[in-house]
Amino acid sequence: MSDPIEFYRHSLPRESAAAVEAVIASPFLTSGAVCRKVEGMLCESFGVSHAFMTNSWTNGAVAALPVVVAKAQPLQFRQWWPGAPMKAGVYGIPFPDATAVVLPDAAIVPMNGFDGQGYRLGYGGGYFDRTLAALAPQPIAIGIAFECARLPSITPQSHDIPMDFVVTEAGIQVAAAGGLEKIYGEECRRRVDRLREQRRRLTASAAANSSPVCYSAKGADCSGGNSA
């Protein structure tokens, strides 16, 4: 199968694939608030459909796929479009070949399991948590799974990052005091806008308060003031 996205989706039961595609193709996920830059995170057991990716790209989104650069390092994201050149990477998973590197506004993240606080059980390499923590501003994290993967708790560790949204065949959900609760289009858009604004401000504040790197010789004054 030559198409890399259909390669992943092919193993899904037809009914399950159609149900999840109907959810992820909702106006929330294809709106400009989320999809100005969308990176599709794919794995062997779950695929985002070619139709969704193509529709996002057609409507002005910059779609991208992840690339494993090195073990225990954040992922890199390279731009994808229908017909983009591809090559096989780790485990034979296709990724865009030498296309532009992009920083995602939103991440579609596969989940082996998830709990009521939006924490995900991943695939053991820690790539997604490491990547989300490294990017500034942090992308909107959209976890994708089937309801059968819901767990009482994944016993999250300090490095685990909860998903901003969990999308299953049951709908779009967010973490609340009593566990995950379903929300709908307009509330989704408001939440996305709030999260993006909060993260932009956090990134700007961190940049403003960071000290410049000093490359002066050892013992030199890096304060920026005049020496006495």
Contacts in CASP RR format, 6 or more apart in sequence:
PFRMAT RR
TARGET T0000
AUTHOR 0000-0000-0000
METHOD contacts of the structure
MODEL  1
MSDPIEFYRHSLPRESAAAVEAVIASPFLTSGAVCRKVEGMLCESFGVSH
AFMTNSWTNGAVAALPVVVAKAQPLQFRQWWPGAPMKAGVYGIPFPDATA
VVLPDAAIVPMNGFDGQGYRLGYGGGYFDRTLAALAPQPIAIGIAFECAR
LPSITPQSHDIPMDFVVTEAGIQVAAAGGLEKIYGEECRRRVDRLREQRR
RLTASAAANSSPVCYSAKGADCSGGNSA
1 7 0 8 1.000
1 10 0 8 1.000
3 50 0 8 1.000
4 42 0 8 1.000
4 65 0 8 1.000
4 86 0 8 1.000
4 93 0 8 1.000
4 94 0 8 1.000
4 95 0 8 1.000
5 42 0 8 1.000
5 47 0 8 1.000
5 48 0 8 1.000
5 49 0 8 1.000
5 50 0 8 1.000
5 53 0 8 1.000
6 49 0 8 1.000
6 50 0 8 1.000
7 94 0 8 1.000
8 42 0 8 1.000
8 43 0 8 1.000
8 44 0 8 1.000
8 46 0 8 1.000
8 47 0 8 1.000
8 48 0 8 1.000
9 17 0 8 1.000
9 47 0 8 1.000
9 48 0 8 1.000
9 49 0 8 1.000
9 50 0 8 1.000
11 44 0 8 1.000
11 45 0 8 1.000
12 20 0 8 1.000
12 46 0 8 1.000
12 47 0 8 1.000
16 146 0 8 1.000
16 169 0 8 1.000
17 49 0 8 1.000
19 169 0 8 1.000
20 144 0 8 1.000
20 146 0 8 1.000
20 167 0 8 1.000
20 168 0 8 1.000
20 169 0 8 1.000
21 49 0 8 1.000
21 51 0 8 1.000
21 52 0 8 1.000
23 167 0 8 1.000
23 168 0 8 1.000
23 169 0 8 1.000
23 171 0 8 1.000
23 172 0 8 1.000
24 48 0 8 1.000
24 49 0 8 1.000
24 52 0 8 1.000
24 108 0 8 1.000
24 144 0 8 1.000
24 167 0 8 1.000
25 49 0 8 1.000
25 51 0 8 1.000
25 52 0 8 1.000
25 55 0 8 1.000
26 172 0 8 1.000
26 185 0 8 1.000
27 185 0 8 1.000
28 34 0 8 1.000
28 172 0 8 1.000
28 185 0 8 1.000
28 188 0 8 1.000
28 189 0 8 1.000
28 192 0 8 1.000
29 35 0 8 1.000
29 52 0 8 1.000
29 56 0 8 1.000
29 142 0 8 1.000
29 167 0 8 1.000
30 52 0 8 1.000
30 55 0 8 1.000
30 56 0 8 1.000
30 59 0 8 1.000
30 61 0 8 1.000
31 189 0 8 1.000
31 192 0 8 1.000
32 59 0 8 1.000
32 61 0 8 1.000
33 189 0 8 1.000
33 192 0 8 1.000
33 193 0 8 1.000
33 196 0 8 1.000
34 105 0 8 1.000
34 106 0 8 1.000
34 140 0 8 1.000
34 142 0 8 1.000
34 192 0 8 1.000
35 56 0 8 1.000
35 59 0 8 1.000
35 60 0 8 1.000
35 61 0 8 1.000
35 105 0 8 1.000
35 106 0 8 1.000
36 60 0 8 1.000
36 61 0 8 1.000
36 62 0 8 1.000
36 105 0 8 1.000
37 61 0 8 1.000
37 62 0 8 1.000
37 64 0 8 1.000
37 102 0 8 1.000
37 103 0 8 1.000
37 104 0 8 1.000
37 105 0 8 1.000
37 106 0 8 1.000
38 53 0 8 1.000
38 56 0 8 1.000
38 61 0 8 1.000
38 62 0 8 1.000
38 63 0 8 1.000
38 64 0 8 1.000
38 104 0 8 1.000
38 105 0 8 1.000
38 106 0 8 1.000
38 108 0 8 1.000
39 63 0 8 1.000
39 64 0 8 1.000
39 65 0 8 1.000
39 66 0 8 1.000
39 77 0 8 1.000
39 102 0 8 1.000
39 104 0 8 1.000
39 106 0 8 1.000
39 107 0 8 1.000
39 108 0 8 1.000
39 139 0 8 1.000
40 48 0 8 1.000
40 53 0 8 1.000
40 63 0 8 1.000
40 64 0 8 1.000
40 65 0 8 1.000
40 66 0 8 1.000
40 80 0 8 1.000
40 107 0 8 1.000
40 108 0 8 1.000
41 65 0 8 1.000
41 66 0 8 1.000
41 107 0 8 1.000
41 108 0 8 1.000
41 109 0 8 1.000
41 110 0 8 1.000
41 128 0 8 1.000
42 48 0 8 1.000
42 65 0 8 1.000
42 66 0 8 1.000
42 93 0 8 1.000
42 110 0 8 1.000
43 110 0 8 1.000
43 123 0 8 1.000
44 91 0 8 1.000
44 93 0 8 1.000
45 110 0 8 1.000
45 112 0 8 1.000
46 110 0 8 1.000
46 111 0 8 1.000
46 144 0 8 1.000
46 145 0 8 1.000
47 110 0 8 1.000
48 108 0 8 1.000
48 144 0 8 1.000
50 82 0 8 1.000
53 63 0 8 1.000
53 80 0 8 1.000
54 82 0 8 1.000
56 63 0 8 1.000
57 63 0 8 1.000
57 80 0 8 1.000
57 81 0 8 1.000
57 82 0 8 1.000
62 79 0 8 1.000
62 102 0 8 1.000
63 79 0 8 1.000
63 80 0 8 1.000
63 81 0 8 1.000
64 77 0 8 1.000
64 78 0 8 1.000
64 79 0 8 1.000
64 80 0 8 1.000
64 96 0 8 1.000
64 102 0 8 1.000
64 104 0 8 1.000
65 77 0 8 1.000
65 78 0 8 1.000
65 80 0 8 1.000
65 94 0 8 1.000
65 95 0 8 1.000
65 96 0 8 1.000
66 75 0 8 1.000
66 76 0 8 1.000
66 77 0 8 1.000
66 95 0 8 1.000
66 127 0 8 1.000
66 131 0 8 1.000
67 75 0 8 1.000
67 76 0 8 1.000
67 77 0 8 1.000
67 78 0 8 1.000
67 89 0 8 1.000
67 95 0 8 1.000
67 96 0 8 1.000
68 75 0 8 1.000
68 89 0 8 1.000
68 90 0 8 1.000
68 127 0 8 1.000
69 75 0 8 1.000
69 76 0 8 1.000
72 130 0 8 1.000
73 130 0 8 1.000
74 127 0 8 1.000
74 130 0 8 1.000
74 131 0 8 1.000
74 133 0 8 1.000
74 134 0 8 1.000
74 135 0 8 1.000
75 127 0 8 1.000
75 128 0 8 1.000
75 130 0 8 1.000
75 131 0 8 1.000
76 101 0 8 1.000
77 101 0 8 1.000
77 102 0 8 1.000
77 103 0 8 1.000
77 104 0 8 1.000
78 95 0 8 1.000
78 96 0 8 1.000
78 98 0 8 1.000
78 99 0 8 1.000
78 100 0 8 1.000
78 101 0 8 1.000
78 102 0 8 1.000
79 96 0 8 1.000
79 99 0 8 1.000
79 100 0 8 1.000
79 101 0 8 1.000
79 102 0 8 1.000
80 96 0 8 1.000
80 99 0 8 1.000
84 96 0 8 1.000
84 97 0 8 1.000
84 99 0 8 1.000
85 96 0 8 1.000
85 97 0 8 1.000
85 98 0 8 1.000
85 99 0 8 1.000
86 94 0 8 1.000
86 95 0 8 1.000
86 96 0 8 1.000
86 97 0 8 1.000
87 94 0 8 1.000
87 95 0 8 1.000
87 97 0 8 1.000
88 94 0 8 1.000
89 95 0 8 1.000
103 135 0 8 1.000
104 135 0 8 1.000
104 139 0 8 1.000
105 139 0 8 1.000
105 140 0 8 1.000
105 196 0 8 1.000
106 139 0 8 1.000
106 140 0 8 1.000
106 141 0 8 1.000
106 142 0 8 1.000
107 128 0 8 1.000
107 131 0 8 1.000
107 132 0 8 1.000
107 139 0 8 1.000
107 140 0 8 1.000
107 141 0 8 1.000
107 142 0 8 1.000
108 142 0 8 1.000
108 143 0 8 1.000
108 144 0 8 1.000
109 120 0 8 1.000
109 128 0 8 1.000
109 141 0 8 1.000
109 142 0 8 1.000
109 143 0 8 1.000
109 144 0 8 1.000
109 163 0 8 1.000
110 122 0 8 1.000
110 123 0 8 1.000
110 143 0 8 1.000
110 144 0 8 1.000
110 145 0 8 1.000
111 120 0 8 1.000
111 121 0 8 1.000
111 122 0 8 1.000
111 143 0 8 1.000
111 144 0 8 1.000
111 145 0 8 1.000
111 149 0 8 1.000
111 163 0 8 1.000
111 166 0 8 1.000
112 120 0 8 1.000
112 121 0 8 1.000
112 122 0 8 1.000
112 123 0 8 1.000
112 145 0 8 1.000
112 149 0 8 1.000
113 120 0 8 1.000
113 121 0 8 1.000
113 122 0 8 1.000
113 145 0 8 1.000
113 149 0 8 1.000
113 150 0 8 1.000
113 151 0 8 1.000
113 154 0 8 1.000
114 120 0 8 1.000
114 121 0 8 1.000
114 143 0 8 1.000
114 145 0 8 1.000
114 149 0 8 1.000
114 150 0 8 1.000
114 151 0 8 1.000
114 154 0 8 1.000
114 163 0 8 1.000
114 166 0 8 1.000
115 150 0 8 1.000
115 151 0 8 1.000
115 152 0 8 1.000
115 153 0 8 1.000
115 154 0 8 1.000
115 156 0 8 1.000
116 150 0 8 1.000
116 153 0 8 1.000
116 175 0 8 1.000
116 178 0 8 1.000
116 179 0 8 1.000
116 180 0 8 1.000
117 153 0 8 1.000
117 156 0 8 1.000
117 162 0 8 1.000
117 175 0 8 1.000
117 179 0 8 1.000
118 162 0 8 1.000
118 163 0 8 1.000
118 166 0 8 1.000
118 175 0 8 1.000
118 180 0 8 1.000
119 153 0 8 1.000
119 154 0 8 1.000
119 156 0 8 1.000
119 160 0 8 1.000
119 162 0 8 1.000
119 163 0 8 1.000
120 128 0 8 1.000
120 143 0 8 1.000
120 145 0 8 1.000
120 154 0 8 1.000
120 160 0 8 1.000
120 162 0 8 1.000
120 163 0 8 1.000
121 149 0 8 1.000
121 151 0 8 1.000
121 154 0 8 1.000
122 128 0 8 1.000
126 159 0 8 1.000
129 159 0 8 1.000
129 160 0 8 1.000
129 161 0 8 1.000
130 159 0 8 1.000
132 138 0 8 1.000
132 139 0 8 1.000
132 141 0 8 1.000
132 161 0 8 1.000
133 159 0 8 1.000
133 161 0 8 1.000
136 203 0 8 1.000
136 206 0 8 1.000
137 196 0 8 1.000
137 199 0 8 1.000
137 200 0 8 1.000
137 202 0 8 1.000
137 203 0 8 1.000
138 199 0 8 1.000
140 164 0 8 1.000
140 165 0 8 1.000
140 192 0 8 1.000
140 195 0 8 1.000
140 196 0 8 1.000
141 161 0 8 1.000
141 162 0 8 1.000
141 163 0 8 1.000
141 164 0 8 1.000
141 165 0 8 1.000
142 163 0 8 1.000
142 164 0 8 1.000
142 165 0 8 1.000
142 166 0 8 1.000
142 167 0 8 1.000
143 163 0 8 1.000
143 165 0 8 1.000
143 166 0 8 1.000
143 167 0 8 1.000
144 167 0 8 1.000
144 168 0 8 1.000
145 166 0 8 1.000
145 167 0 8 1.000
145 168 0 8 1.000
146 168 0 8 1.000
146 169 0 8 1.000
147 168 0 8 1.000
147 169 0 8 1.000
147 170 0 8 1.000
150 168 0 8 1.000
154 160 0 8 1.000
156 162 0 8 1.000
162 175 0 8 1.000
164 174 0 8 1.000
164 191 0 8 1.000
164 195 0 8 1.000
165 172 0 8 1.000
165 173 0 8 1.000
165 174 0 8 1.000
165 188 0 8 1.000
165 191 0 8 1.000
166 172 0 8 1.000
166 173 0 8 1.000
166 174 0 8 1.000
166 175 0 8 1.000
166 180 0 8 1.000
167 173 0 8 1.000
170 182 0 8 1.000
171 182 0 8 1.000
172 182 0 8 1.000
172 183 0 8 1.000
172 184 0 8 1.000
172 185 0 8 1.000
172 188 0 8 1.000
173 180 0 8 1.000
173 181 0 8 1.000
173 182 0 8 1.000
173 183 0 8 1.000
174 180 0 8 1.000
174 181 0 8 1.000
174 183 0 8 1.000
174 191 0 8 1.000
183 191 0 8 1.000
214 220 0 8 1.000
214 222 0 8 1.000
216 222 0 8 1.000
221 227 0 8 1.000
END
